[in-house]
């Protein structure tokens, strides 16, 4: 199940292919980074919607030339203490201007949702625990921030400076 950054729970309409599976013509599919490296030319020429599963140890620069073709990039959190996908998300949004959907998958915890969203994530793969613990409320846990981020919210100092006196 997916949790969107607007707090809605949705079904995942993407098919996440194994490397050995044939690629259908039109269904929205994601492929692994390994498969992308081997078949990127054919995948880019495909008619259907295309997504990529990027592991946390893969360089974002490797997919930069194809970002206009990728509608979804799934970034992996193999354990909750591994924060490399935060950096990948910030690079994709900030340096490379990626406008498609960024999805967090793996060890996604409620306490991290708001900060993942601030780094640029749009959706999160979650389980029943997210429903039981009302995870959508996590997006409202804080409303004031000290740092600028990919979510476009003004930091508190910029807010203070822009107030009429």
N, C-alpha and C positions, 0 to 999 in steps of 0.2 A: 504494500500500500504506500501511497505517496502523501506527504504533507507538503502542501504548497505554502509559499511564504505569506499568502493572504490568510492562512490559518485553515483553509479547506482541506479535507481529506479526500483523495481521489484514487481511482484505479490507475494503474500504470498501463498506458496504451502502447508502450514500446516493447518490442520483442528483442531480448538480449541474446544474441546468437553465440553459440559455441564456435570455436575456430573451425571445427569440422563440418558445420552445417552449411548447406547451400544458402545463398543469399536470395531471398524472394525479390521479385521485381518492384512491388509497390508498397509493401507494408513498412511502417516505420521501424527501423532496426538499429541496434547498436552493435558495434564490433569491438573486439579487444584492440589494444594498442599494438600488440604483436601482429595481429592480422592486418591492421592498418599499415604498418611498416612494409609488409609483404605485398599488399594489394591496393595501395592507395590510389593508383591511377584508375583502376577498374571501379573502385568504390566511388571515386569522385564523379565518374561518368554515369553512375547509376541514377535512374529516374526517381526512385522513392526517397522518402525522408531518411536522413542518415545521422546517426549519433556515434559517439566514441566513448569507450570506457578507458580512462587514463589512470594508470596506477600512480601512487604517490611518489614513486622514484623515477618517473618518466619526465624528461625535460619538456616544458611547455613550448619552447622554441621549435621543437620538432614538428608541431602541428600548426604553428602560426600561419604558414602560407595557405592552409586549407580551412581556416576558421569560417570563411564565408559559406562554405559548403556544409558545415556541421550545425545541425539544429539543436543538438543536445550533447553536452559533455558531462559524463558521470565521473566524479572525482572520488577516490577511495580513501576512507579512514580505516586502515587495517586494525588499528587499536586506538582507543580514545586518547592516548598520550602522543600519538603521531600527528603532528600538526602541519605536515608538508602540504596537504591539500588546501589549507587556508592560503598559503603562499601561492599555490598554483591558481586559485580562484582570483586573488588580487592581481596577479600578472595578467591573467586572461582578460579581466575587466579593465584594469588600469592601463597597462602597457600596450596590449594588443586590441583593445576596444571590442572585445567579443560581446555580441548582443543576444546570442541564443540563450537557451536554458542551461544553467549549471545545476547539477544535482549532486548532493552528498549521499554517499552510501557507505555501509560498513558499520563501524562502531560510532553511531550518531547518538549523542545523549541530549536530553532536554536542556541541560545547562549550557550547551554549546549552540543551540539553534539560533539565538539572536545574533551571536557573534559570527556564525557562519553566514547568516543573511547579510550582515554588515560587510562581509568580505565579497559578497556577490552571488551567493547561492540563491536559487529560485525555488528549489524543491529538495525534499529529503526522503530517502527510503526509510520507512519506519514500520514497526510491528504493532501488535496488540497493546503493548505497554504504553505506546504513545496515546492511544485512545483512552485507556484506563486512567492515565495520569493527566489527561487534558492538555497535551503538549501545545496546541495552538495558542494557549495563553502565554507561552514563553516569549512570544514576540512583543508582548507588552510589559515584560518585567522591568525594563528600564526605558526612559524616554529622553534622557539627557546624556550626552557623550562628550568626552574631552578630545577625541581624535576624529579627524575626517576619515571617511571610509567610502567604499563602493556604493553604499546605499543612498548616498546623496544628502543625508541629514547634516545640517550645519552643526559643527561642534559648539559647545556652550560659549566659548570666548567669541566666536563670530556672531552668535546670537546676541550676546551682550553688547558688542560693538555696533550692531545694526539697530538697536533699540533707540527710539527717539528720546531725547533728554528733556 
